[in-house]
Amino acid sequence: MLDKFREAKQLEIESLRKDFMEGRIPAVYQGERPSFTEAIKAKGPGAIIAEFKPASPSKGVLRENLNPLDYADAYAKNGAAAISVLTEHKYFKGTPDFLFMMNGTGLPLLRKDFIFDPLQVAMTASSPASAVLLIARMCDDAGHLKQLIDIARMPGLAPVVEIFDQADLDLARHAGADIIQVNNRDLDTLTTTLDQGRKFIKQKRDGELWICASGVSERAQVEEMAGLGFDAVLIGTCLMEADDPGAKLAELTGA
């Protein structure tokens, strides 16, 4: 799956590189960028990062004719600590425009995409995002990942490093990551199991912020992950499939 995602980003990266070579460097966003880390800490452990994604590779289109503003408003009013925004187009039907459209609530935004080139991080810095997702195994080595982390931190973006296995966690730490997101999804079968989160949280260190992603859809699961030590839980599919996403989020947050 990650190979497919990488391939899907090549045209975007080539376009960014052409712009850069011709002097069209994206300007860093000058508006307020609320702290992703502080927002999580304020509502953690078990803070909820509510996700907006029109589609997914495992389920296809989740909802037709979505208004991102409605979701941003519902998430802000029902206890979300932050909003995860899918900006990848081919598989998730997202766009970076969503970051600007969903920026009115005051909640920090996490840009979720397949980012492995420094120019993609620079483009993220030109948006209202407060955090950017970096998938450890999409990087060539720890030096590559560290470069992306360092570039993200310069304009105040929080680099969230996603792991799937022990090698990913070792790589993330070697690169200096301090926000670890454990993805409970098996990339080969696209199935999820919370046993992944239960296993890895035992390795959490002081000073690290940990996020549990994929497979959570009930309040009891949120409470379990919080009890194990996860600062936040990222929840997307069940909110996107809900007839009333605000009510579902209120149920999940306990609001």
Buried (B, 14 or more C-beta within 10 A) or exposed (E): BEEEBBEBBEEBBEEBEEBBEEEEEBEBBEEEBBBBBEBBBEBBBBBBBBBBBBBBBBEEEBBEEBEBEEBBBBBBEBBBBBBBBBBBBBBBBBBBEBBBBBBEBEBBBBBBBBBBBBBBBBBBBBBBBBBBBBBBBBBEEBEBBBBBBBBBEEBBBBBBBBBBBEEBBBBBBBBBBBBBBBBBBBBEEEEBEBEBBBEBBEBBEEEBBBBBBBBBBEBEBBBBBBEBBBBBBBBBBBBBEBEEBBEBBBBBBEE
